Amino acid sequence: MAAPQGPRTTRVEARIAPDVLALVRRAAELQGRSVSDFLVTAALRDAQRTIEESQIVRLSLEDQRRFVDLLVNPPPLVPAMERALEERKNLLEEAK
């Protein structure tokens, strides 16, 4: 994934250990990119992955089957849920 193109408008500063900087420089050189471009691309990729991981629920095949089965064949309502639904219905009718 490439870093976004266009003018850079914000500067970000970070402290980095000399050995880490050497490693980053080497990796950037191997890809024929600047250290700045390498770091921006790596940060963007990691940020996107972090956001994706927090928003996507992954289920095992067994859990997927159980989820679908519960949607298609829901268990019967417990008495407390039946009472709550009846109360909701009454409140909605009173609000009319």
C-alpha positions in Angstrom: 0.0 0.0 0.0 1.4 3.3 -1.0 1.4 6.4 1.2 -1.2 9.0 0.2 0.1 11.3 -2.6 -0.2 15.1 -2.4 1.3 17.9 -0.4 2.3 17.1 3.1 0.7 19.7 5.4 1.5 18.5 8.9 4.9 17.6 10.4 5.2 14.8 13.0 8.3 14.4 15.1 9.3 11.2 17.0 12.3 10.1 18.9 13.9 6.9 17.7 16.8 4.9 18.9 19.8 5.0 16.6 19.7 1.2 16.0 16.1 1.4 15.0 16.7 4.3 12.7 19.5 2.4 11.1 17.1 -0.5 10.5 14.4 1.8 9.1 17.0 3.5 6.8 18.1 0.2 5.5 14.6 -1.0 4.8 13.7 2.3 3.1 16.8 2.0 0.9 15.9 -1.5 -0.1 12.6 -0.3 -1.3 14.1 2.8 -3.0 12.1 5.2 -0.8 12.8 8.0 1.6 12.8 7.3 5.3 9.9 9.7 5.7 7.9 7.9 3.0 8.7 4.5 4.5 7.6 5.6 8.0 4.4 7.3 6.8 3.4 4.2 4.8 4.2 1.8 7.7 2.2 4.0 10.1 -0.7 4.2 7.7 -0.7 0.4 7.2 -0.6 -0.2 10.9 -3.3 2.4 11.7 -5.6 0.8 9.1 -5.0 -2.7 10.4 -5.6 -1.5 14.0 -8.9 0.1 13.1 -10.0 -2.9 11.0 -9.2 -5.3 13.9 -11.3 -3.2 16.3 -14.3 -3.0 13.9 -14.4 -6.5 12.4 -15.6 -9.5 14.3 -14.0 -12.7 13.2 -15.7 -16.0 14.0 -14.5 -19.6 13.7 -16.4 -21.7 11.2 -18.2 -23.5 14.1 -19.1 -20.1 15.6 -20.4 -18.8 12.2 -22.6 -21.9 11.9 -24.0 -21.4 15.4 -24.6 -17.7 14.8 -26.6 -18.4 11.6 -28.5 -21.2 13.3 -29.5 -18.9 16.2 -30.7 -16.3 13.7 -32.7 -18.8 11.7 -34.0 -20.8 14.7 -34.0 -18.4 17.7 -34.5 -19.9 21.1 -37.9 -19.2 22.8 -38.2 -16.0 24.7 -37.7 -16.2 28.5 -40.7 -14.9 30.5 -38.8 -11.6 31.4 -38.3 -10.8 27.7 -42.0 -11.5 26.9 -43.0 -9.1 29.7 -40.5 -6.5 28.5 -41.9 -6.7 24.9 -45.5 -6.5 26.2 -44.5 -3.4 28.3 -42.9 -1.8 25.2 -46.0 -2.5 23.2 -48.1 -0.8 25.9 -45.8 2.2 26.1 -45.9 2.7 22.3 -49.7 2.5 22.2 -50.0 5.0 25.1 -47.7 7.4 23.2 -50.0 7.6 20.2 
